Amino acid sequence: MTSPERAFVSAHLDDLHGDLDAWLRIPSISADPAHAPDVAASAEWLAEALRRTGFPTVEIWPTPGAPAVFAEWPCADTGAPVALVYGHHDVQPVDPPELWEHPPFEPTVVEGPDGPELHARGAIDDKGNVAFHLLGIRAHLAATGRNTPAVTVKLLIEGEEESGSPHFPALLQERRDRLACDVVVVSDTGMAAPDVPSAVTAMRGLADAEITLRGPAVDLHSGSFGGAVPNPLHALAELLAKLHDDSGRVTLPGFYDKVRALTDRERALMSRVPFDEQAWLAGPAASRATYGEAGYSTLERTGARPTAEVNGMWGGYTGPGHKTIIPAEAHAKVTFRLVSDQRPEDVGPQLRAWVEANVPDGIVAEVHTPPGGVSPCASDLDSPAMDALLRAIGQAFDTDPADVLFTREGGSGPEADLVEVLGAPLLFLGAGLPTDRIHSPNERVLLPMLHRGAEAAAHLWRELAALAR
């Protein structure tokens, strides 16, 4: 029997599709200052959409960077729980534009093997994940016959997530009274596969650094000085090669000291997630082989273990032809993904000590680590709120809540700040898929997943309300 929530969602899919068609045309790229007016326009569009949906309180909150959008729909019932939905309305840059099959800000529906797909930058990350809540709350009200939600629903949709959320912690502190809640629902993630209902339970943290090695005071003639003075690019290559040992472990002293080991239960839960490694390599990974820390599966490496990655290296001459020099400087950008109990502020001192111990004589090293970083975060698998989420997902996917699988997200976001400032448990409800090409050309969302997301959100408000009884 079709639930009233599903019936409403099915009858109003054109509303969701129309909202996305309009919103995705706004190129709200927060990393590019030239698009600051577009990010502001995106916030204005969302604010108007929330008012149209029925939220009685909708505000645009300015920050020193891009604006966030806040909305609140109070429950009329005394003592009802308060849920805060987090997402973001900014998007990644589209480079390289020539790899897009359709213009990135002209939403295009394409029929795919699993159903219709909507292609556009932000289709799932994160405008699609936010937009399904507009339909979900309307479905909840229609199904329950209520004039107000069964829980007080708040939304905080920021505009700088794709730029590292530099002003988000301060915004949380400044507005913490308005944001007070009993549970945080993060809609910036996804599920394991279209036919595998699942819930993200953790996200990794992030620390980044730039390493500069300096040798001679100026570029030198490689014939006159080569083999006689240290070459910063050679030194950098050797240094970065030492970042991992033969088992794929990061070699910074102390890096693993605070890492919370995976329990047998957590490893068993992760092993239940269907994963075809060869299809993953041929598809979203676009790689020839797997690599990583010995003793862990690919899913464990990408979601539950810390990593170090070299993101870029440069120095010397890279133009056409040859310029036979020993360069004066060499540079690299490095990032570290962190897991439970690690802290981003610990990585900088560890990296500086390691670099100093590994550079050769005649090379001067400088390690720049920007302030901040992102802390890892995790949900309580046994909380009543988690039970409510599993019931909501189970109803939307026609499966037993016990069969909803737990996954981990390898990426990073400001979720730990939400937990730290607001002191509320964390849930993840997203409709993305590993094959959605997030941050890549031809980003897409599978529209049936958005439809299920809207239905799951509609069920969630009813299930969370039941916890207060």
N, C-alpha and C positions, 0 to 999 in steps of 0.2 A: 504494500500500500504506500503510495506516495505521500510523504510528509507535507504538511501545509507550508513549511519553510521551502522545500524543494519546489512545490507547485508555484509559489510566488516568484522564486528566483527564475524558474523556467519561463514564466510569463513576462518577465521584465528584463530579459537579456539585452534587448535593444538599448535599454537605459545604460547598462554597464558599458556596452560597446560604444555607444555614442559619447559617453563621458571620456573614455580612453582616446577615442579618435580626436577629440578636441584638446585634451590635456597633453597628449604625446606630441602634438605639433609645436609645443613651446620648448625651445632648445635650452633647458635650464641647466647648463653646464657650469657648475659652481667653481671648477678649477680655472676657468678662463675669465679674467676680469671683464673682457668685452661682453660676456653674456650675463653680467650682473643684472641688467634690466630684464632679461628673460627669466632669471631666477625669481625676481620680484613679481613678474607677471604670473609665473607658475603658482606662487603663494596666493596671489589674488584670485586666480582661477579656482584653486582648491577651496579657499574661504567661501566663495560664492556657491560652489557645489555643496558644501556642507550646510550652508543656510538653506539651500533648495531642498536638501534631504530632510531637514527638519530640526537640526541642532539649534537650540535657542541661544546658545552662547558660542560665538565664533570670533576669534581675534587673531590678528597678525602680530607676532612678537618680533620686533627688530632686534638684531644683534650687531656687534661691530662688523660682522660679515654679512651673510645672507639671512633673510627672515625665516622664522619658523611659524607654523600655523597651529593654533590651539583651538579646540572645540570641546564643549561639554553638553551632555544631555542628561540631566539629573533624573534619577528614579523617584517616583512619587512615594514609594514604600519606605517607611522608617526603618533604618538599620540595614538597608540593602548594601551589598558589597559595591566597591568602586573599582572599575577596571580602566587602565590607561593603555591605549593602543599607541605604539611607537612605530614610525616609519620615516621615510624621507622623500622629498619631492625634487631633489637635484639629481642629475644624471652624469654619467661618465662622458668624457670627450669621445668623438666618433672616429678618430684616426685609426687606421688609414682609410679615408673616405672611399677610395677606389675599390675597396674590397666589399662594399655594401651592394647587395643585389637590388635593393630598393632604397630610395633616399631615406636616411635615418630618421628624419622628422616628418615623414609622410607615412602614417600608419597603413600597412598593407596586409590584408588577410590572404594567407596562402594555405591551400589544402595539403596537410602533411599526413604521414602514415598513421598517426594517432588522433587525427582530427584537425579541425581548423586551427591555424597558428596566426597570431598577430605579430608582425615584424615591425620593430621601431626601437630606437634607443629609449630605454626606460620602460619597455613593455612589461617587464617583470621586475626590474630593479630600478625603482621600487614603486613606480606609479601603479602598475597592475596590482601589486600586493596591497596598496593603500585603497585603490578604487573599489575593490570588492567589498570593503567594509561599508561603503555607501549603500550598496544593494543589500548587504547582509543585515544591517540594522532595520531597514524597511521590511525585509522578510520576517525578521523577528517580531516586529510590532504587528504585522498583518497576521502572523500565525498564532500569536498569543492574544490578539484582540486588545492590546494595551495601547494607551496613549503615550506612555513613557516606557523606556526600556526596563526590563526586570532588574537590571543593575545600572548604576550610574556609569555611563560610558564617557570617557575623556579620550581625546586624540591629541598627540603631540607629533607633528610632522615637520622635521627639521629640513633646512636647506643647504647643509654643508657636509653631509655624511660622506660624500664622494671626495671631499677635500680633507678628510680626517677629523671632522667635527671639532675644529679648534675652539669654538666659542660655546660648545654645548654644555660642558660641565658648569661653566659660570651661569648659563641660562637656567640650568636645573637648580642651582643654589639660590638664584635670585627669585625663582618662581616656585619653589618647593611647596609652599602652602597651597597654591592653586593646583599643583600636580599630585597632591597626596592621594594615595590609592591603596587598595588591598592586593592587587595583582597587576603586573605589567605584561601586556601581550605584544610581543615583537612580531611585526609582519614585514620581515626583510629577509626571509629564508625560503625554504622549499621542502620538497619531499623526495624520496628516493627514486620513484618512477611513477608513471601515470597510473599503474595498477597496483602500487604499493603504498597504501596510506601510512604515513609516518610522521613523527614529530621530532624536530631538532631539540636536543637537550643541552647543548653546549656550543660555545664559540671560542675560538682561540684569541689571544691577545696579540699585540704587535709592538715591536720596537724597531726603530730604523736608525741608520747611521751613515755618514759619509767619511771615507778614509782618504787622506791625501798623503802621499809620500813625496818628499823633496830630496833631490840629490845635488847635482851641480847647480850653481847659482843661475846659469843660463844654459840654453840648449848648446850642446857641443858637437863638433865634427866627429862622426863615428870612426873615421879613418885615423884621425890624430889622437883620439882619446878612448876609442872602444877597446875593451879588454884591460883598461888601466884604471877606470873609475867605476863606481857602482851605477847601474842603470835602474832608475826608479820603476820603470815598467817591468823589468825582469823581477825586481824585488816584490812588486805587487802581485805578479803572477804566482810566485812562490808562496807568498803570504796567503793568498786566497786558496791555494791548493791545500794548505794546511788547516783550513777552516773545518774540515771533516776528517775523521780517521777512516781506516779501512773498513770499519763496520757502519759507516754513514752517520756516526755520532758527532755532534758539535764539540769542538775541542776547547772551548773557552773554559778555563778553570771555574768551578762553581756554578756552571750553567744549569746543571741538572739537580743541584742541591735541594731546591724547593719543589721540584716536579712531583705532583701527586701521582703515584703509580695507579694504573688501571686495575680495578678489582676484577676478580674472576667473573663476577656478575656482569660488569660493564663489558668485558670482552665477549662474554656469551651473547649479550644483547646485540652488540655490533655484528657478531657473526651471523645473526639471523637475517640481516639485510641482504637481499639478493644482489650479487655483484658479479658481473661478467668482466673480468679483468681485460681480456683480449678485445672485447667490444669497447670498453672504456678507452683502451690505448688507441684503437682505430678511430674512435669517435671524439668525445670531448677533450681527451688528453692530446690527441694528434701527435703521439710519440711512438718511438720504436721499441721502448723497453721501460720497465719500471725501475725505480731507484729509491733508496732510502735506508733508514735505520734498520739494521738486521734484527730479526726476531719479532717483527710487527707486520701485520697485513697492510695492504695499500689503504684500506679504509681507516685503519688505526693511525697510519702515518699522516694522512691528510686531515684527520679530525681530532686526534687525541694525543699526538706527540709533538714536541717542540721542534722547530726547524730553523735553519739559517740558509738564506738564499742570496746569491750575488745578483743584483738587479741591473747593474751596468758597470762598465769599465771604460776609461778613456785616458788619453794622454799622448803626447808627441804629435806626429804628423799623420793625418788620415786623408789628405787630399789626393788628387790624381798623381800618378807617377811616384817618384821617390824623393824623399828629403832625408839624406843620410845623417841622422842626428842621434845623439843620446839625449832624451828629453830631460828637462829640468824637473818635471813633476809627473805624477801618475795619480789617478783618482778611481774610486769605486764607491758605488752605493750598495749597501747591504741591509737586508731586513731580517728580523727574527720573529717567527710565530711562537706564541707562548701558550702554555696550558695551565690548568688549575694550580694555584698557589705561587706561580711565578709572577714577578712584578716587572713592568717595563723599565722602571727606574734602576733596577739592578743590572741591566744589560750593559749600559754605558761604561761603568767602571770595569766590568769584566772584560769588555772588548778592548778598552784602553790598555789594561794590564797585559792582555794577550798580545796586542800589536807591539807594544814596547819590548816584549820578550822575544819577538820573532822577526824584527827588522834587522838587517845586517848593518855593520859599521858603515858610516858615511851616509846613511839615510835617516832623515828626520821625519817622524810621523806625526800627523795631526788627525784626531778622531773627533768628528763633530756629531753629537747626538742631540737632536731637538728636544726641548722639554715636552713632557706629556707622555705620549704613547697610549696604547690601549691595553687594558687589563683583560684577562680571560674571564669568562663567566659560565655558569652552569645552572641548570634547573634541578630542583629536588624531585627525583623520580617518584617518590612516595607521598608527595603532598596531595591534599584534597583537590587543590586547583589543577594539578596534573591529571588526576582522575577525571575531572570535569572536561578537560581538553580532549582526553582520549575518547570519552563518550561522544563529544561533539564531532570529532573526526570520524569515529566509527559510524555514526548516523549518516554523515555526508557521503561516506564511501560504502555504505551497506555492509559493514563488517563488524565483528565483535570487537569491543574496545581492547580486549586482551591481544588481539591480532594486529593492532597498530604498532608499528616498529619504532624504535628509537634510533636516531641518527645524530651525528655531530657535524657541525659546520666548520670547515677549515678556515674561513675568512674571519674578519674582525670588524667590530663596530662599537658604538658607545654603550652597549647594553650593560657593561659592568658599572658605568657611571650611574645609570638609572637605578640599579640595585643598591649601590653604595649611598646615593643621596636620598632615595625614596624609601629604602628599607622594605621593599615588597618582593614577593617571590616572582619568578620569571617564567613565562610561557612563550613558546614560539609557534605561531600559526602563519605559514606562508604557502604559496602555491607554485613556487618555482621548481624547476627540474635541473638536474646536472647537465642536460643537453640544451639549455636555453641560451647558451653563448653569452652569458653575463660578462660585461666589460669588453666584449669582443665585437667585431663587425657582425651584422645580421642577428643582433639580439632578438629573441622572440619569446612569446608566451603561448603555451597551449591553452586555447580558450576554455576547453572543458575543465581544466585545472582551476582557472579563475572562478568558474561557475561553482565548482565544489568548494572553493575557498569561501565564497559568499555564503553558501549554505552552512558550512562549518561554523562561520562566525555567528550566524543566526542561532544555531543550536547552542553555541558557547555561552551566550548571555543568559539563556534559560538555565543551563547546567550550573553556571556559577551562582546564579540566584538561589538555587536549591541548597547551596552550601550554608546559607545563612539561616536555614530553618532548623 
